[in-house]
Amino acid sequence: MDWDALLLLIIGAYLTARTGQLAYRLESLKHLCYTVSVLFFALGQGGIITETVLAGNEVAVDLSMYVELASYISISLLLCGLALLIRESKPVFAQFPLIYAGAPLLLIFSYWLVRNSFAIKEWLLSIYQGGAILVALLMF
């Protein structure tokens, strides 16, 4: 059993509940993006645990694609939340339109274009993760 995936699943479930309460209380779109992002992260970790349990089965191949897609969705929603954070940090006259904050959702469709190429898929995922870390460090 992957104990690190189990620990991340428990932490992800807890954070989903906490950020969900925060998003409900504040009625904030960025907190909703963070909540769904952490939810997909936790679901991806659950997929990793299920994949190790069903190691010799044909279902494991489908679960690896599910885990990859869950990580892409999680990162794109995290980038949407960070874009909303950037938008809200500016004065009203300097804010970009709200629809631009949803532009990172187009990253999900890029997964379907490169799902058969291992190297490009890993490079894109690394670039998305690095971009999210860089934006978060710059904002906080």
Residue frames as a rotation matrix with the C-alpha (Angstrom) as fourth column:
MET 1
0.583 0.812 0.000 0.00
0.812 -0.583 0.000 0.00
0.000 0.000 -1.000 0.00
ASP 2
-0.298 -0.616 0.729 1.19
0.548 -0.736 -0.398 3.52
0.782 0.281 0.556 -0.76
TRP 3
0.024 0.276 -0.961 1.22
0.989 -0.145 -0.017 5.11
-0.144 -0.950 -0.277 2.67
ASP 4
-0.825 -0.339 -0.452 2.19
0.293 -0.941 0.170 8.51
-0.483 0.008 0.876 1.32
ALA 5
-0.774 0.616 0.148 -0.83
-0.019 -0.256 0.967 8.48
0.633 0.745 0.209 -1.02
LEU 6
0.011 0.791 -0.612 -3.06
0.810 0.352 0.469 7.46
0.586 -0.501 -0.637 1.88
LEU 7
-0.296 -0.195 -0.935 -1.74
0.808 -0.573 -0.136 10.31
-0.510 -0.796 0.327 4.01
LEU 8
-0.985 -0.076 -0.155 -2.23
-0.021 -0.840 0.542 12.76
-0.171 0.537 0.826 1.13
LEU 9
-0.474 0.880 -0.030 -5.76
0.339 0.214 0.916 11.43
0.813 0.424 -0.400 0.63
ILE 10
0.086 0.485 -0.870 -6.62
0.993 0.032 0.116 12.04
0.084 -0.874 -0.479 4.29
ILE 11
-0.559 -0.360 -0.747 -5.09
0.467 -0.881 0.075 15.53
-0.685 -0.307 0.661 4.21
GLY 12
-0.972 0.207 0.110 -6.84
0.008 -0.439 0.899 16.27
0.234 0.875 0.425 0.90
ALA 13
-0.177 0.957 -0.230 -10.21
0.683 0.287 0.671 15.18
0.708 -0.038 -0.705 2.30
TYR 14
0.012 0.118 -0.993 -9.71
0.924 -0.381 -0.034 17.36
-0.383 -0.917 -0.114 5.38
LEU 15
-0.789 -0.379 -0.484 -8.66
0.197 -0.902 0.385 20.36
-0.582 0.209 0.786 3.29
THR 16
-0.756 0.600 0.263 -11.60
0.299 -0.041 0.953 19.85
0.582 0.799 -0.148 0.95
ALA 17
0.145 0.838 -0.527 -13.97
0.924 0.076 0.376 20.04
0.355 -0.541 -0.762 3.91
ARG 18
-0.097 -0.248 -0.964 -12.24
0.734 -0.671 0.099 23.09
-0.672 -0.698 0.247 5.41
THR 19
-0.935 -0.265 -0.235 -11.95
0.048 -0.753 0.657 25.08
-0.351 0.603 0.717 2.18
GLY 20
-0.540 0.824 0.172 -15.51
0.553 0.194 0.810 24.06
0.634 0.533 -0.561 1.29
GLN 21
0.229 0.581 -0.781 -16.72
0.965 -0.242 0.103 25.60
-0.129 -0.777 -0.616 4.55
LEU 22
-0.423 -0.484 -0.767 -14.68
0.383 -0.862 0.333 28.72
-0.822 -0.153 0.549 3.84
ALA 23
-0.976 0.084 0.200 -16.01
0.170 -0.278 0.945 28.98
0.135 0.957 0.257 0.28
TYR 24
-0.150 0.985 -0.084 -19.58
0.813 0.172 0.557 28.59
0.563 0.015 -0.826 1.55
ARG 25
0.200 0.210 -0.957 -19.12
0.867 -0.493 0.073 31.16
-0.456 -0.845 -0.280 4.30
LEU 26
-0.438 -0.488 -0.755 -17.37
0.145 -0.867 0.477 33.77
-0.887 0.100 0.450 2.15
GLU 27
0.652 0.689 0.316 -19.27
0.350 0.096 -0.932 32.99
-0.673 0.718 -0.179 -1.08
SER 28
0.177 -0.736 -0.653 -16.00
-0.672 -0.575 0.467 33.38
-0.719 0.356 -0.597 -2.94
LEU 29
0.925 0.165 -0.343 -15.32
-0.378 0.494 -0.783 31.97
0.040 0.854 0.519 -6.39
LYS 30
0.074 -0.975 -0.212 -11.59
-0.737 0.090 -0.670 31.68
0.672 0.205 -0.712 -5.78
HIS 31
-0.468 -0.203 0.860 -12.15
-0.815 0.474 -0.332 29.59
-0.340 -0.856 -0.388 -2.64
LEU 32
0.629 0.714 0.307 -14.52
-0.466 0.662 -0.587 27.40
-0.622 0.226 0.749 -4.63
CYS 33
0.670 -0.486 -0.562 -11.75
-0.517 0.238 -0.822 26.87
0.533 0.841 -0.091 -7.19
TYR 34
-0.401 -0.849 0.344 -9.36
-0.842 0.194 -0.503 25.94
0.361 -0.492 -0.793 -4.40
THR 35
-0.051 0.475 0.878 -11.93
-0.739 0.574 -0.353 23.53
-0.672 -0.667 0.322 -2.92
VAL 36
0.905 0.423 -0.048 -12.56
-0.331 0.627 -0.705 21.70
-0.268 0.654 0.707 -6.18
SER 37
0.334 -0.873 -0.356 -8.82
-0.671 0.045 -0.740 21.66
0.662 0.486 -0.571 -6.88
VAL 38
-0.537 -0.516 0.667 -8.08
-0.842 0.373 -0.390 19.97
-0.047 -0.771 -0.635 -3.56
LEU 39
0.354 0.747 0.563 -11.02
-0.598 0.644 -0.478 17.59
-0.719 -0.167 0.675 -4.16
PHE 40
0.901 -0.052 -0.431 -9.57
-0.361 0.464 -0.809 16.44
0.242 0.884 0.399 -7.48
PHE 41
-0.146 -0.987 0.063 -6.16
-0.802 0.081 -0.592 16.12
0.579 -0.137 -0.804 -5.86
ALA 42
-0.352 0.081 0.933 -7.64
-0.780 0.526 -0.340 13.87
-0.518 -0.847 -0.121 -3.17
LEU 43
0.742 0.656 0.140 -9.51
-0.436 0.631 -0.642 11.85
-0.509 0.415 0.754 -5.80
GLY 44
0.535 -0.645 -0.545 -6.25
-0.583 0.184 -0.791 11.41
0.611 0.742 -0.278 -7.70
GLN 45
-0.504 -0.717 0.481 -4.58
-0.841 0.282 -0.461 10.11
0.195 -0.637 -0.745 -4.54
GLY 46
0.108 0.638 0.762 -7.49
-0.615 0.645 -0.453 7.72
-0.781 -0.420 0.462 -4.06
GLY 47
0.885 0.166 -0.434 -6.91
-0.462 0.412 -0.785 6.55
0.048 0.896 0.442 -7.62
ILE 48
-0.063 -0.979 -0.195 -3.24
-0.773 0.171 -0.610 5.89
0.631 0.112 -0.768 -6.80
ILE 49
-0.482 -0.053 0.874 -4.25
-0.765 0.513 -0.390 3.79
-0.428 -0.857 -0.288 -3.79
THR 50
0.557 0.770 0.311 -6.79
-0.453 0.595 -0.664 1.87
-0.696 0.228 0.680 -5.85
GLU 51
0.655 -0.386 -0.649 -4.21
-0.645 0.162 -0.747 1.38
0.393 0.908 -0.143 -8.60
THR 52
-0.464 -0.873 0.149 -1.75
-0.819 0.360 -0.446 -0.23
0.336 -0.329 -0.882 -6.19
VAL 53
-0.210 0.469 0.858 -4.46
-0.608 0.625 -0.490 -2.51
-0.766 -0.624 0.154 -4.78
LEU 54
0.775 0.549 0.313 -5.45
-0.057 0.553 -0.831 -3.65
-0.629 0.626 0.460 -8.29
ALA 55
0.017 -0.910 -0.413 -1.84
-0.603 -0.339 0.722 -3.88
-0.797 0.237 -0.555 -9.53
GLY 56
-0.815 -0.441 0.376 -2.17
-0.030 0.679 0.733 -6.95
-0.579 0.586 -0.567 -11.79
ASN 57
-0.002 0.941 0.339 -5.53
0.629 0.265 -0.731 -6.06
-0.778 0.212 -0.592 -13.26
GLU 58
-0.361 -0.072 0.930 -6.54
0.896 -0.303 0.325 -4.38
0.259 0.950 0.174 -16.54
VAL 59
0.716 0.698 0.014 -8.37
0.652 -0.675 0.346 -1.70
0.251 -0.239 -0.938 -14.59
ALA 60
0.308 -0.679 -0.667 -5.02
0.622 -0.387 0.680 -0.33
-0.720 -0.624 0.304 -13.36
VAL 61
-0.631 -0.519 0.577 -4.23
0.773 -0.352 0.528 1.06
-0.071 0.779 0.623 -16.82
ASP 62
0.079 0.759 0.647 -7.46
0.611 -0.549 0.570 3.05
0.787 0.350 -0.507 -16.84
LEU 63
0.786 0.198 -0.586 -6.80
0.613 -0.372 0.697 4.28
-0.080 -0.907 -0.414 -13.32
SER 64
-0.252 -0.929 -0.270 -3.42
0.791 -0.358 0.496 5.70
-0.558 -0.089 0.825 -14.29
MET 65
-0.594 0.129 0.794 -5.11
0.589 -0.602 0.539 7.83
0.548 0.788 0.281 -16.96
TYR 66
0.540 0.841 -0.017 -7.69
0.562 -0.346 0.751 8.89
0.626 -0.415 -0.660 -14.35
VAL 67
0.433 -0.467 -0.771 -4.93
0.769 -0.255 0.586 9.93
-0.471 -0.847 0.249 -11.92
GLU 68
-0.665 -0.704 0.249 -3.19
0.722 -0.519 0.457 11.98
-0.192 0.484 0.854 -14.63
LEU 69
-0.268 0.648 0.712 -6.42
0.499 -0.539 0.679 13.70
0.824 0.537 -0.179 -15.64
ALA 70
0.702 0.514 -0.493 -7.24
0.667 -0.232 0.708 14.43
0.249 -0.826 -0.506 -11.98
SER 71
-0.035 -0.786 -0.617 -3.85
0.788 -0.402 0.467 16.09
-0.615 -0.470 0.633 -11.54
TYR 72
-0.761 -0.189 0.620 -4.36
0.592 -0.594 0.545 18.21
0.266 0.782 0.564 -14.68
ILE 73
0.208 0.919 0.336 -7.81
0.494 -0.395 0.774 19.31
0.844 0.005 -0.536 -13.50
SER 74
0.593 -0.025 -0.805 -6.45
0.792 -0.160 0.589 20.05
-0.143 -0.987 -0.075 -10.03
ILE 75
-0.448 -0.851 -0.274 -3.62
0.743 -0.525 0.415 22.21
-0.497 -0.017 0.867 -11.32
SER 76
-0.636 0.236 0.734 -5.81
0.510 -0.585 0.630 24.07
0.579 0.776 0.251 -13.80
LEU 77
0.514 0.858 -0.013 -8.37
0.539 -0.311 0.783 24.88
0.668 -0.410 -0.622 -11.09
LEU 78
0.302 -0.519 -0.800 -5.56
0.833 -0.265 0.486 26.00
-0.464 -0.813 0.352 -8.79
LEU 79
-0.767 -0.591 0.248 -4.35
0.629 -0.621 0.467 28.34
-0.122 0.514 0.849 -11.54
CYS 80
-0.126 0.810 0.572 -7.92
0.503 -0.444 0.741 29.65
0.855 0.382 -0.352 -11.94
GLY 81
0.699 0.370 -0.612 -8.06
0.704 -0.206 0.680 30.39
0.125 -0.906 -0.404 -8.21
LEU 82
-0.173 -0.845 -0.506 -4.72
0.772 -0.435 0.463 32.17
-0.611 -0.311 0.728 -8.37
ALA 83
-0.709 -0.006 0.706 -5.92
0.574 -0.587 0.571 34.19
0.410 0.810 0.419 -11.38
LEU 84
0.397 0.902 0.169 -8.97
0.523 -0.373 0.766 35.23
0.754 -0.216 -0.620 -9.37
LEU 85
0.471 -0.337 -0.815 -6.67
0.798 -0.230 0.557 36.18
-0.375 -0.913 0.161 -6.48
ILE 86
-0.665 -0.739 0.112 -4.63
0.697 -0.559 0.450 38.35
-0.270 0.377 0.886 -8.85
ARG 87
-0.354 0.620 0.700 -7.83
0.524 -0.488 0.698 39.91
0.775 0.614 -0.152 -10.24
GLU 88
0.665 0.697 -0.270 -9.16
0.587 -0.264 0.765 40.74
0.462 -0.667 -0.584 -6.77
SER 89
0.127 -0.694 -0.708 -5.85
0.885 -0.244 0.398 42.23
-0.449 -0.677 0.583 -5.63
LYS 90
-0.775 -0.396 0.492 -6.07
0.603 -0.694 0.392 45.01
0.186 0.601 0.777 -8.23
PRO 91
-0.688 0.575 -0.442 -8.21
-0.210 -0.741 -0.638 48.14
-0.694 -0.346 0.631 -8.03
VAL 92
0.159 0.882 0.443 -11.59
0.309 0.381 -0.871 47.90
-0.938 0.276 -0.212 -9.74
PHE 93
0.725 0.153 -0.672 -10.57
-0.483 -0.582 -0.654 50.05
-0.491 0.799 -0.348 -12.70
ALA 94
-0.137 -0.888 -0.440 -7.49
-0.989 0.095 0.117 47.88
-0.062 0.451 -0.891 -13.39
GLN 95
-0.169 0.111 0.979 -9.11
-0.318 0.934 -0.161 44.44
-0.933 -0.338 -0.122 -13.10
PHE 96
-0.895 -0.090 -0.437 -9.13
-0.444 0.284 0.850 42.18
0.047 0.955 -0.294 -16.13
PRO 97
0.018 0.981 -0.194 -12.45
-0.896 0.102 0.432 40.62
0.444 0.167 0.881 -17.19
LEU 98
0.124 0.125 0.984 -13.63
-0.812 0.583 0.029 37.67
-0.571 -0.803 0.174 -15.13
ILE 99
0.953 0.296 -0.057 -13.69
-0.269 0.747 -0.608 35.35
-0.137 0.595 0.792 -18.12
TYR 100
0.343 -0.907 -0.245 -9.89
-0.566 0.009 -0.824 35.56
0.750 0.421 -0.510 -18.38
ALA 101
-0.203 -0.381 0.902 -9.61
-0.963 0.245 -0.113 33.92
-0.178 -0.891 -0.417 -14.97
GLY 102
0.576 0.492 0.653 -11.14
-0.369 0.869 -0.329 30.81
-0.729 -0.051 0.682 -16.54
ALA 103
0.543 -0.413 -0.731 -8.47
-0.807 -0.016 -0.590 30.59
0.232 0.911 -0.342 -19.21
PRO 104
-0.527 -0.801 0.284 -6.43
-0.844 0.532 -0.065 27.96
-0.099 -0.274 -0.957 -17.30
LEU 105
0.168 0.654 0.738 -9.36
-0.390 0.732 -0.559 25.57
-0.905 -0.194 0.378 -17.76
LEU 106
0.763 0.041 -0.645 -8.21
-0.644 0.128 -0.754 25.25
0.052 0.991 0.124 -21.36
LEU 107
-0.320 -0.943 0.092 -5.21
-0.946 0.313 -0.085 23.34
0.052 -0.114 -0.992 -20.00
ILE 108
-0.052 0.384 0.922 -7.49
-0.408 0.834 -0.371 20.37
-0.912 -0.395 0.113 -19.40
PHE 109
0.895 0.442 -0.058 -8.02
-0.209 0.301 -0.930 20.04
-0.394 0.845 0.362 -23.14
SER 110
0.277 -0.873 -0.402 -4.27
-0.927 -0.133 -0.351 20.04
0.253 0.470 -0.846 -23.74
TYR 111
-0.282 -0.334 0.900 -4.12
-0.634 0.768 0.087 16.71
-0.720 -0.546 -0.428 -21.89
TRP 112
0.546 0.581 0.604 -6.19
0.056 0.694 -0.718 15.06
-0.836 0.426 0.346 -24.61
LEU 113
0.869 -0.269 -0.416 -3.83
-0.485 -0.292 -0.824 16.38
0.100 0.918 -0.384 -27.27
VAL 114
-0.027 -0.992 -0.120 -0.70
-0.823 0.091 -0.561 14.89
0.568 0.083 -0.819 -25.68
ARG 115
0.530 0.306 0.791 -1.99
-0.797 0.498 0.341 11.89
-0.289 -0.811 0.508 -23.73
ASN 116
0.987 -0.159 0.033 -0.06
0.160 0.917 -0.366 9.42
0.028 0.367 0.930 -25.92
SER 117
0.274 -0.935 0.225 3.28
0.137 -0.194 -0.971 11.24
0.952 0.297 0.075 -25.63
PHE 118
0.544 -0.061 -0.837 4.89
0.811 0.294 0.505 10.56
0.215 -0.954 0.209 -22.26
ALA 119
-0.475 -0.857 -0.200 7.64
0.880 -0.464 -0.101 13.22
-0.006 -0.224 0.975 -22.47
ILE 120
-0.661 0.266 0.701 5.41
0.089 -0.900 0.426 16.08
0.745 0.344 0.571 -23.59
LYS 121
0.438 0.882 -0.173 2.77
0.234 0.073 0.969 15.15
0.868 -0.466 -0.174 -21.02
GLU 122
0.360 -0.387 -0.849 5.31
0.933 0.150 0.327 15.22
0.000 -0.910 0.415 -18.19
TRP 123
-0.738 -0.640 0.213 6.83
0.653 -0.758 -0.014 18.48
0.171 0.129 0.977 -19.44
LEU 124
-0.280 0.714 0.642 3.44
0.008 -0.667 0.745 20.18
0.960 0.214 0.181 -19.57
LEU 125
0.668 0.545 -0.508 2.55
0.469 0.222 0.855 18.96
0.578 -0.809 -0.107 -16.10
SER 126
-0.054 -0.783 -0.620 5.89
0.990 -0.121 0.067 20.23
-0.127 -0.610 0.782 -14.76
ILE 127
-0.792 -0.205 0.575 5.41
0.376 -0.906 0.194 23.61
0.481 0.370 0.795 -16.44
TYR 128
0.167 0.935 0.313 1.89
0.050 -0.325 0.944 23.94
0.985 -0.142 -0.101 -15.00
GLN 129
0.643 0.038 -0.765 3.07
0.728 0.278 0.626 23.00
0.236 -0.960 0.151 -11.52
GLY 130
-0.425 -0.878 -0.219 6.05
0.903 -0.430 -0.028 25.37
-0.069 -0.210 0.975 -11.72
GLY 131
-0.586 0.293 0.756 3.79
0.185 -0.860 0.476 28.17
0.789 0.419 0.449 -12.93
ALA 132
0.542 0.836 -0.090 1.36
0.232 -0.045 0.972 27.61
0.808 -0.547 -0.218 -10.06
ILE 133
0.369 -0.492 -0.789 4.20
0.926 0.124 0.356 27.60
-0.078 -0.862 0.501 -7.51
LEU 134
-0.672 -0.691 0.268 5.74
0.722 -0.691 0.029 30.74
0.165 0.213 0.963 -9.02
VAL 135
-0.246 0.673 0.698 2.46
0.046 -0.711 0.702 32.67
0.968 0.205 0.144 -9.08
ALA 136
0.707 0.528 -0.471 1.65
0.453 0.174 0.874 31.59
0.544 -0.831 -0.116 -5.52
LEU 137
-0.004 -0.795 -0.606 5.07
0.987 -0.101 0.126 32.70
-0.162 -0.598 0.785 -4.29
LEU 138
-0.774 -0.288 0.563 4.75
0.459 -0.868 0.187 36.04
0.435 0.403 0.805 -6.07
MET 139
0.032 0.886 0.462 1.26
0.018 -0.462 0.887 36.68
0.999 -0.020 -0.031 -4.70
PHE 140
0.857 0.333 -0.393 1.86
0.353 0.178 0.919 35.61
0.376 -0.926 0.035 -1.13
